[in-house]
């Protein structure tokens, strides 16, 4: 009988030590996650947030590869979105009104609040679409606002993920939507 090898520690250590935008490393990680997803589809058991994040990463990576979106910016966005989705399980945004984050970000000059506002827009566009019909805003408004806020976050901080999320926003919304529907 063969020996079981736990790759989860290897994958975690590789993520920490790799260049975050190295396409080869990101593609290897995506293929590994994709193969794990195919094996685990029968009986999904989520026992901690790390497994939930890995489930989202695997689903998003699978869809990106199938759609031939094989580029580091897509995989970086997929990793970011996986962390965002799994974090919502423990802590929901402190407000669903994006203007609250914009106002606080401008008053305190804190780009993190701008990022949180962009995250709320993304969540509304993917997971909580019914929230887009509340108040005077429409879905398209959240979409445009989310793209703009991610870019503003990038402009203020130079954080690469802000740039990629602003550029790939619509594609990542459809990929995330498909991932959630197929889990």
C-alpha positions in Angstrom: 0.0 0.0 0.0 1.3 3.5 -0.9 2.1 6.3 1.5 -0.1 9.4 1.6 1.8 12.7 1.0 0.3 15.9 2.3 1.0 18.6 -0.4 -0.9 21.3 1.5 2.2 22.4 3.4 4.3 22.4 0.2 1.8 24.6 -1.6 1.6 27.0 1.3 5.4 27.3 1.6 5.7 27.7 -2.2 3.2 30.6 -2.2 5.2 32.4 0.5 8.5 31.9 -1.2 7.6 32.6 -4.8 7.6 35.8 -6.7 3.9 36.7 -6.5 3.6 37.7 -10.2 5.8 34.9 -11.7 3.5 33.3 -14.3 5.3 29.9 -14.2 4.8 29.5 -10.4 1.2 30.8 -10.6 0.4 28.4 -13.4 1.9 25.4 -11.6 -0.1 26.4 -8.5 -3.3 26.7 -10.6 -2.8 23.3 -12.3 -2.1 21.7 -8.9 -5.3 23.3 -7.4 -7.3 22.3 -10.5 -6.3 18.6 -10.1 -7.1 18.7 -6.4 -10.6 20.1 -7.3 -11.3 17.3 -9.7 -10.4 14.7 -7.1 -12.4 16.3 -4.3 -15.6 17.2 -6.2 -17.4 14.0 -5.0 -17.5 14.9 -1.3 -16.6 18.4 -0.3 -15.9 18.8 3.4 -14.9 22.3 4.6 -13.5 22.2 8.1 -11.6 25.5 8.2 -11.2 28.8 6.3 -8.0 27.6 4.7 -9.8 24.8 3.0 -12.6 27.1 1.9 -10.0 29.5 0.4 -8.3 26.5 -1.4 -11.7 25.4 -2.7 -12.3 28.9 -4.2 -8.7 29.1 -5.6 -9.1 25.7 -7.2 -12.5 26.6 -8.7 -11.3 29.9 -10.1 -8.0 28.5 -11.4 -10.0 25.7 -13.2 -12.3 28.2 -14.9 -9.4 30.5 -15.8 -7.5 27.7 -17.5 -10.6 26.4 -19.3 -11.3 29.9 -20.6 -7.7 30.3 -21.6 -7.1 33.3 -19.3 -3.6 32.0 -18.6 -1.8 35.1 -17.4 -0.3 36.2 -14.0 -2.8 39.0 -13.6 -5.7 36.6 -13.7 -4.2 34.2 -11.3 -3.2 37.0 -8.9 -6.8 38.2 -9.0 -8.0 34.7 -8.4 -5.9 34.3 -5.3 -7.0 37.7 -4.0 -10.7 36.9 -4.7 -10.4 33.6 -2.9 -9.0 35.3 0.2 -11.8 37.9 0.0 -14.6 35.3 -0.3 -13.3 33.2 2.5 -12.8 36.2 4.8 -16.5 37.1 4.4 -17.4 33.9 6.2 -15.8 35.2 9.5 -16.4 38.9 9.1 -18.9 40.7 6.9 -18.0 44.2 5.7 -18.7 46.8 8.4 -21.0 48.6 5.9 -22.7 47.7 2.6 -22.8 51.4 1.6 -19.7 52.0 -0.5 -19.9 55.7 0.1 -19.0 55.1 3.8 -15.6 53.6 2.7 -15.0 56.4 0.2 -15.8 59.1 2.8 -13.7 57.5 5.5 -10.8 56.9 3.1 -10.8 60.5 2.0 -11.1 61.9 5.5 -8.4 59.7 7.0 -6.2 59.5 3.8 -6.3 55.7 4.3 -6.1 53.8 1.0 -7.1 50.6 2.9 -10.7 52.0 3.2 -10.8 52.6 -0.6 -9.7 49.0 -1.1 -12.5 47.8 1.3 -15.0 49.9 -0.7 -13.8 48.2 -3.9 -14.1 44.8 -2.2 -17.7 45.6 -1.2 -18.5 46.5 -4.8 -17.0 43.2 -6.0 -19.0 41.2 -3.4 -22.2 43.0 -4.5 -21.4 42.2 -8.2 -20.7 38.5 -7.5 -22.3 37.1 -4.4 -24.9 39.6 -3.2 -26.4 40.9 -6.5 -29.7 41.6 -4.9 -28.0 44.4 -2.9 -27.3 46.2 -6.1 -31.0 47.1 -6.4 -31.2 48.8 -3.0 -31.1 52.6 -2.9 -30.6 54.6 -6.0 -27.6 52.6 -7.4 -27.8 49.9 -10.1 -25.5 46.9 -10.7 -23.6 48.8 -13.4 -22.9 51.6 -10.9 -21.3 49.1 -8.5 -19.3 47.6 -11.4 -17.9 51.0 -12.5 -17.3 52.1 -8.9 -15.5 48.9 -8.1 -13.2 49.2 -11.0 -12.5 52.9 -10.2 -11.9 52.2 -6.5 -9.4 49.4 -7.2 -7.5 51.7 -9.6 -7.6 54.5 -7.0 -6.2 52.0 -4.4 -3.4 51.1 -6.9 -2.7 54.8 -7.6 -2.4 55.6 -3.9 -0.4 52.6 -2.8 1.3 51.1 -5.9 -0.2 47.7 -4.9 -0.2 45.5 -8.0 -3.4 43.8 -7.1 -5.4 47.1 -7.3 -4.2 47.6 -10.9 -5.1 44.0 -11.9 -8.5 44.0 -10.2 -9.4 47.2 -11.9 -8.4 45.9 -15.3 -9.8 42.4 -15.0 -12.9 43.3 -12.9 -15.6 42.2 -15.3 -13.9 39.0 -16.3 -13.2 38.1 -12.7 -16.9 38.8 -11.7 -18.1 36.3 -14.3 -15.4 33.7 -13.3 -16.2 34.1 -9.6 -19.9 33.8 -10.4 -19.4 30.6 -12.3 -17.1 29.3 -9.5 -19.7 29.9 -6.8 -22.5 28.3 -8.9 -20.4 25.1 -9.6 -19.1 24.5 -6.1 
